């Protein structure tokens, strides 16, 4: 029964992620391709009219020239459309492959450390167990050795170009531009361990010149090569990335994933919710977090967030931009009051209560923020993770005392 439910969950997770990441198909013929067929038919019609004597030879030649000109233009449009379709399909295929790696890695990781039917544990025992699991988890090479491999369709021409790039780097191993290209192309070919090795070589060449984004790239390829598992080596790279740029969204996503994998879903939940609230709706990590945060919230003892809660529509945003500062503040205050009334009558998640506390703090209504903070402490008294989230909001609003 457990594995049946697990299979169902995997399907439910995979379908929306695929729908988000794969949005286009090239099965529909382009206008240019249709025009090519039309002009070919017109050329044939000119020949038939010439044979029947309907057109004089000079007229037929003029017609051929004009139709041929249009045919060449249509053919160029068709080739351009085909190139654009191929360019769009490439990133979607890569993104779909990464989703597959993440799902397969999750299943593999559960086979490694999961135990169906395991009883609940007190909070302190869970924290201690999480720390022990973190200290004793497999290293990068061990994880790569047992990580699942996914089939990849390889274009022979692409593979030949990558081989030439490898040979060029053997002659010039300190070429940072070439190494970056090799990392990307090895990953596209499914050679994730080779991509990881190339990224590590690049980091060695960069030395002290490595930026935070370079450490994020390193952690990402380490995680992908390990089938979605965040190894100690990947975690160290994430620490360096966040030390360089604490706002790096990719590093924050993967740090949350690491915490979720090592028994700290409470901290992972706070990190991911914060990232969701700060990110644009089309950010590539949004569907990945959305697919996992419900399980992370439940593991932390928190009600899963409603990620489909309505926000202001485009017309409301445009209207707000045209308002005076006084009118805009009044509109914001009205929205905050609406959220407050809904939480008072219907209840809500800890994240929504935290959002309300912060909103009152931004509006300068510290008395209201303090009152909501006190009420929230009572409402979520039995959820330490929720209290941590709320306390952080109260600190932002300067009402935590």
C-alpha positions as CSV (number, residue, x, y, z in Angstrom):
1,X,0.0,0.0,0.0
2,X,2.8,2.4,0.9
3,X,4.5,2.0,-2.5
4,X,1.2,2.3,-4.3
5,X,0.7,5.7,-2.6
6,X,4.3,6.7,-3.4
7,X,3.9,5.9,-7.1
8,X,0.7,8.0,-7.1
9,X,2.5,10.9,-5.5
10,X,5.3,10.7,-8.0
11,X,2.8,10.9,-10.8
12,X,1.0,13.9,-9.2
13,X,4.3,15.7,-8.7
14,X,5.6,15.0,-12.2
15,X,2.6,16.0,-14.2
16,X,2.3,19.6,-13.1
17,X,6.1,20.1,-13.3
18,X,6.2,18.8,-16.9
19,X,3.3,21.0,-17.8
20,X,5.0,24.1,-16.4
21,X,8.4,23.3,-18.0
22,X,7.3,22.0,-21.4
23,X,5.0,24.6,-22.9
24,X,5.5,24.4,-26.6
25,X,5.5,21.8,-29.3
26,X,6.5,22.1,-33.0
27,X,3.9,19.8,-34.5
28,X,2.0,22.6,-36.2
29,X,3.3,23.6,-39.6
30,X,4.6,27.2,-39.9
31,X,3.1,29.8,-42.3
32,X,6.4,29.8,-44.2
33,X,6.2,26.0,-44.8
34,X,2.6,26.3,-46.0
35,X,3.5,29.2,-48.4
36,X,6.3,27.0,-50.0
37,X,3.6,24.4,-51.0
38,X,1.4,27.1,-52.4
39,X,4.1,28.6,-54.6
40,X,5.2,25.2,-55.9
41,X,1.6,24.6,-57.0
42,X,1.6,28.0,-58.7
43,X,4.8,27.1,-60.7
44,X,3.2,23.9,-61.9
45,X,0.1,25.9,-62.9
46,X,2.2,28.3,-65.0
47,X,3.7,25.3,-66.9
48,X,0.3,23.9,-67.5
49,X,-1.0,27.2,-68.8
50,X,2.1,27.5,-71.1
51,X,1.5,24.0,-72.5
52,X,-2.2,24.8,-73.2
53,X,-1.3,28.1,-74.9
54,X,-3.1,30.2,-72.3
55,X,0.2,32.1,-71.6
56,X,2.8,33.4,-74.1
57,X,6.4,32.3,-73.5
58,X,7.4,35.8,-72.3
59,X,4.4,35.9,-69.9
60,X,5.2,32.5,-68.6
61,X,8.9,33.5,-68.0
62,X,7.8,36.6,-66.1
63,X,5.3,34.6,-64.0
64,X,8.0,32.0,-63.3
65,X,10.4,34.7,-62.1
66,X,7.9,36.3,-59.7
67,X,6.7,33.0,-58.3
68,X,10.2,31.7,-57.8
69,X,11.1,35.0,-55.9
70,X,8.2,34.4,-53.6
71,X,9.1,30.7,-53.2
72,X,12.6,31.6,-52.1
73,X,11.3,34.1,-49.6
74,X,8.8,31.6,-48.2
75,X,11.5,28.9,-47.9
76,X,13.7,31.3,-45.9
77,X,10.8,32.0,-43.6
78,X,10.2,28.3,-43.1
79,X,13.9,27.7,-42.3
80,X,13.8,30.5,-39.8
81,X,10.7,29.1,-38.1
82,X,12.3,25.7,-37.9
83,X,15.4,27.2,-36.3
84,X,13.4,29.1,-33.7
85,X,11.4,25.9,-32.9
86,X,14.5,23.9,-32.4
87,X,16.0,26.7,-30.1
88,X,12.8,26.7,-28.0
89,X,12.7,22.9,-27.7
90,X,16.3,22.6,-26.5
91,X,15.9,24.4,-23.1
92,X,12.6,22.7,-22.5
93,X,14.2,19.3,-23.0
94,X,17.0,20.2,-20.6
95,X,14.5,21.4,-18.0
96,X,12.5,18.2,-18.4
97,X,15.7,16.2,-18.0
98,X,16.5,18.0,-14.7
99,X,13.0,17.3,-13.4
100,X,13.5,13.6,-14.2
101,X,16.8,13.6,-12.4
102,X,15.2,15.3,-9.3
103,X,12.3,12.8,-9.2
104,X,14.5,9.7,-9.8
105,X,17.0,11.0,-7.2
106,X,14.3,11.4,-4.7
107,X,13.1,7.8,-5.1
108,X,16.7,6.6,-5.0
109,X,17.4,8.6,-1.8
110,X,14.3,7.1,-0.1
111,X,15.6,3.6,-0.9
112,X,18.9,4.6,0.7
113,X,17.6,6.1,3.9
114,X,13.8,5.8,4.1
115,X,11.9,3.5,6.5
116,X,8.1,3.1,5.9
117,X,6.1,2.8,9.1
118,X,8.7,4.6,11.2
119,X,7.0,6.0,14.4
120,X,7.0,9.7,15.3
121,X,9.8,11.1,17.3
122,X,10.0,14.0,19.8
123,X,11.4,17.3,18.4
124,X,14.7,17.1,20.3
125,X,15.2,13.5,19.2
126,X,14.5,14.5,15.6
127,X,16.9,17.4,15.7
128,X,19.6,15.1,17.1
129,X,18.9,12.4,14.5
130,X,19.0,15.0,11.8
131,X,22.4,16.2,13.0
132,X,23.7,12.6,13.1
133,X,22.3,11.9,9.6
134,X,24.0,15.0,8.3
135,X,27.4,14.0,9.8
136,X,27.2,10.4,8.5
137,X,25.7,10.9,5.0
138,X,27.4,9.6,1.9
139,X,30.0,11.7,0.1
140,X,29.8,12.9,-3.5
141,X,31.6,10.0,-5.2
142,X,29.6,7.4,-3.3
143,X,26.4,9.1,-4.2
144,X,27.4,9.4,-7.9
145,X,28.3,5.7,-8.0
146,X,24.8,4.6,-6.9
147,X,22.8,7.5,-8.5
148,X,20.4,6.4,-11.3
149,X,21.3,7.3,-14.9
150,X,18.7,8.6,-17.3
151,X,18.6,8.0,-21.0
152,X,19.5,11.0,-23.1
153,X,19.0,11.5,-26.9
154,X,22.4,12.4,-28.3
155,X,22.9,14.3,-31.5
156,X,26.0,12.8,-33.1
157,X,27.1,16.2,-34.5
158,X,26.8,17.7,-31.1
159,X,28.8,14.9,-29.5
160,X,31.5,15.4,-32.1
161,X,31.8,19.1,-31.3
162,X,32.0,18.3,-27.6
163,X,34.8,15.8,-28.3
164,X,36.7,18.6,-30.2
165,X,36.2,20.9,-27.2
166,X,37.6,18.2,-24.8
167,X,40.7,17.9,-27.1
168,X,41.2,21.6,-27.2
169,X,41.1,21.9,-23.4
170,X,43.7,19.1,-23.1
171,X,46.0,21.5,-25.0
172,X,44.8,24.6,-23.0
173,X,43.5,23.4,-19.6
174,X,43.3,26.9,-18.1
175,X,40.9,28.3,-20.7
176,X,38.0,29.4,-18.4
177,X,35.6,30.1,-21.3
178,X,36.2,26.7,-22.8
179,X,35.7,25.0,-19.4
180,X,32.4,26.7,-18.8
181,X,31.3,25.6,-22.3
182,X,32.4,22.0,-21.5
183,X,30.5,22.0,-18.2
184,X,27.3,23.0,-20.0
185,X,27.7,20.6,-22.9
186,X,28.7,17.6,-20.9
187,X,25.5,18.1,-18.8
188,X,23.4,18.4,-22.0
189,X,24.9,15.0,-23.2
190,X,24.0,13.5,-19.8
191,X,27.6,13.2,-18.7
192,X,26.9,14.7,-15.3
193,X,30.0,13.3,-13.6
194,X,32.2,14.6,-16.4
195,X,30.4,18.0,-16.1
196,X,31.1,17.9,-12.4
197,X,34.8,17.2,-13.0
198,X,35.0,20.1,-15.5
199,X,33.3,22.5,-13.1
200,X,35.8,21.4,-10.4
201,X,38.7,22.0,-12.8
202,X,37.2,25.5,-13.6
203,X,37.1,26.3,-9.8
204,X,40.8,25.3,-9.5
205,X,41.7,27.6,-12.4
206,X,39.7,30.5,-11.0
207,X,41.1,30.1,-7.5
208,X,40.5,33.3,-5.4
209,X,38.8,34.9,-8.4
210,X,35.8,32.5,-8.2
211,X,32.5,34.4,-7.6
212,X,29.5,33.4,-5.6
213,X,27.7,32.3,-8.8
214,X,30.6,30.0,-9.6
215,X,30.1,28.2,-6.3
216,X,26.4,28.0,-7.0
217,X,27.1,26.4,-10.3
218,X,29.5,23.9,-8.6
219,X,26.9,23.0,-6.0
220,X,24.2,22.6,-8.7
221,X,26.2,20.2,-10.9
222,X,27.3,18.2,-7.8
223,X,23.6,17.8,-6.9
224,X,22.6,16.8,-10.4
225,X,25.5,14.3,-10.7
226,X,24.4,12.8,-7.4
227,X,20.8,12.3,-8.6
228,X,19.3,15.2,-6.7
229,X,21.2,14.4,-3.4
230,X,22.9,17.2,-1.6
231,X,26.3,15.8,-0.6
232,X,28.7,17.3,2.0
233,X,30.8,18.7,-0.9
234,X,27.7,20.3,-2.4
235,X,26.7,21.8,0.9
236,X,30.2,23.3,1.4
237,X,29.9,25.0,-2.1
238,X,26.5,26.3,-1.1
239,X,27.9,27.8,2.1
240,X,30.5,29.6,0.1
241,X,27.9,30.8,-2.5
242,X,25.7,32.2,0.3
243,X,28.6,33.8,2.0
244,X,29.4,35.7,-1.2
245,X,25.7,36.5,-1.9
246,X,23.1,35.7,0.8
247,X,20.3,36.6,-1.7
248,X,21.3,34.1,-4.4
249,X,18.0,32.3,-5.1
250,X,19.5,29.1,-6.6
251,X,21.8,28.7,-3.6
252,X,18.8,29.3,-1.2
253,X,16.7,26.7,-3.1
254,X,19.4,24.0,-2.9
255,X,20.2,24.9,0.8
256,X,16.5,24.3,1.5
257,X,16.7,21.0,-0.3
258,X,19.7,20.0,1.8
259,X,17.9,20.8,5.0
260,X,14.8,18.8,3.8
261,X,16.9,15.8,3.1
262,X,18.7,15.8,6.4
263,X,15.7,16.0,8.8
264,X,15.2,19.8,9.1
265,X,12.0,20.4,7.2
266,X,11.1,23.2,9.6
267,X,14.1,25.3,8.5
268,X,13.7,24.3,4.8
269,X,10.1,25.4,4.9
270,X,11.0,28.9,6.2
271,X,13.7,29.2,3.6
272,X,11.5,28.2,0.7
273,X,8.5,30.2,1.8
274,X,10.7,33.3,2.0
275,X,12.1,32.5,-1.5
276,X,8.6,32.0,-2.9
277,X,7.4,35.4,-1.6
278,X,10.4,37.2,-3.0
279,X,10.6,35.6,-6.4
280,X,8.9,36.6,-9.7
281,X,6.2,34.1,-10.8
282,X,8.2,32.8,-13.7
283,X,11.4,32.0,-11.7
284,X,12.6,28.5,-12.6
285,X,12.7,27.3,-9.0
286,X,9.0,28.2,-8.3
287,X,7.6,24.9,-9.8
288,X,10.3,22.9,-8.0
289,X,9.5,24.4,-4.6
290,X,5.7,24.3,-5.2
291,X,5.9,20.6,-6.0
292,X,7.7,19.8,-2.7
293,X,6.8,22.4,-0.1
294,X,3.5,20.7,0.8
295,X,5.4,17.6,2.0
296,X,8.0,19.7,3.7
297,X,5.4,21.6,5.6
298,X,3.6,18.4,6.7
299,X,7.0,17.0,7.8
300,X,7.5,20.1,9.9
301,X,4.0,19.9,11.4
302,X,2.8,23.0,9.5
303,X,-0.4,23.2,7.4
304,X,0.7,23.2,3.8
305,X,0.5,26.8,2.3
306,X,-2.2,27.7,-0.3
307,X,0.0,28.7,-3.2
308,X,-3.0,29.4,-5.3
309,X,-4.3,32.2,-3.1
310,X,-5.4,35.1,-5.3
311,X,-3.3,38.2,-5.4
312,X,-3.8,41.5,-7.2
313,X,-4.5,41.2,-10.9
314,X,-2.7,43.1,-13.6
315,X,-5.4,45.8,-13.7
316,X,-5.1,46.4,-10.0
317,X,-1.3,46.7,-10.2
318,X,-1.6,49.1,-13.1
319,X,-4.1,51.2,-11.2
320,X,-1.9,51.2,-8.1
321,X,1.0,52.6,-10.2
322,X,-1.1,55.5,-11.3
323,X,-2.3,56.4,-7.8
324,X,-1.0,59.1,-5.6
325,X,1.1,57.9,-2.6
326,X,-1.9,58.6,-0.3
327,X,-4.3,56.6,-2.4
328,X,-1.8,53.8,-2.9
329,X,-1.3,53.5,0.9
330,X,-5.0,53.5,1.4
331,X,-5.4,50.6,-1.1
332,X,-2.6,48.6,0.6
333,X,-4.2,49.2,4.0
334,X,-7.5,47.9,2.7
335,X,-5.8,44.7,1.4
336,X,-4.1,44.2,4.7
337,X,-7.4,44.7,6.5
338,X,-9.0,42.1,4.2
339,X,-6.2,39.6,5.1
340,X,-6.6,40.3,8.8
341,X,-10.4,39.8,8.6
342,X,-10.0,36.5,6.7
343,X,-7.5,35.1,9.2
344,X,-9.7,36.2,12.1
345,X,-12.8,34.4,10.7
346,X,-11.4,31.5,8.7
347,X,-7.9,31.0,10.0
348,X,-4.8,30.5,7.9
349,X,-1.3,29.2,7.6
350,X,1.6,30.4,9.7
351,X,3.1,32.0,6.6
352,X,-0.1,34.1,6.1
353,X,0.0,35.2,9.8
354,X,3.7,36.1,9.3
355,X,2.8,38.1,6.2
356,X,0.2,40.1,8.1
357,X,2.6,40.9,10.9
358,X,5.2,42.2,8.4
359,X,2.5,44.1,6.5
360,X,1.4,46.0,9.7
361,X,5.1,46.6,10.4
362,X,5.7,48.2,7.0
363,X,2.6,50.4,7.4
364,X,3.9,51.6,10.8
365,X,1.0,50.1,12.7
366,X,3.1,48.5,15.4
367,X,0.2,48.1,17.8
368,X,-1.7,46.0,15.3
369,X,1.5,44.0,14.5
370,X,2.1,43.3,18.2
371,X,-1.5,42.2,18.7
372,X,-1.4,39.8,15.7
373,X,1.9,38.5,17.0
374,X,0.4,37.7,20.4
375,X,-2.6,36.1,18.9
376,X,-0.4,34.0,16.5
377,X,1.7,32.8,19.4
378,X,-1.5,31.4,21.0
379,X,-2.8,29.9,17.8
380,X,0.4,28.1,16.9
381,X,1.6,27.3,20.4
382,X,2.0,23.6,19.6
383,X,4.1,24.1,16.5
384,X,7.7,25.2,17.2
385,X,8.5,25.5,13.5
386,X,5.5,27.9,12.9
387,X,6.5,29.9,16.0
388,X,10.0,30.3,14.5
389,X,8.5,31.6,11.3
390,X,6.2,34.0,13.1
391,X,9.0,35.2,15.4
392,X,11.1,36.1,12.4
393,X,8.2,38.2,11.1
394,X,7.7,39.9,14.5
395,X,11.4,40.8,14.6
396,X,11.1,42.3,11.1
397,X,8.2,44.4,12.4
398,X,10.2,45.2,15.6
399,X,7.4,43.8,17.9
400,X,9.1,40.6,19.0
401,X,9.6,41.7,22.6
